[in-house]
């Protein structure tokens, strides 16, 4: 007798252990899944072909074609963040101070993956630090990235009213450094998130207090095509996997100048008559952004994997 096969959505990942949801005989089931062999290239948000091995367990046979894939990488390996997301929310706060490097790298990763980006400025109730945070975010707003201001702790209802319309109809991922209030936002958007996280932790055998895994939640009242993915806070966002050509195209502010350089293979670092460097000199491109481009170009040449 052949084992039943089905299609599922991966909602959590920890090591080589995954949790997926699948509709079987009209009912939604949660399945503990493993991959065949030592494969670890499955991401939260993936649609996967499954073979049932018991009532609540399955093997992942294949990954369906992805619409998008967001990931980061260092010199040696890559770390999948999420698949099939349509937008990225970068959560920053008035305090503690956020990293411009992390924000800029996340923007480049999203541009390279074809994913929309929104910046969420949390903790706007900390009025003393608000003007400086707004000023720092202007560089991104000028590039056309929307900035939304919220205060999860002091104005929760207003925060939900701002975020829900932005989330509806999308598969979104929230990323941010530790301390930005990402968990508070998730708990507002998904009221049962804490309960769901505990259940997922137990299913993945990661311990009840472990929050170091990525997980997908459906959002009550916003329809079946709406989901939000929460990722662990991290301090670094390596982009070693992006090639030189991918990098220059992933800088939105470079695009008007590409093709305007004297040399067709211009790297926009020190070449004469470079349209990008001219734009940096005249203020058309922020110096901070060009410095990041140079750093990423250097990193991409160091890749060993």
Order of alpha helices (4+ residues) and beta strands (2+ residues): beta-beta-beta-beta-beta-beta-beta-beta-alpha-beta-alpha-beta-alpha-beta-alpha-alpha-beta-beta-alpha-alpha-alpha
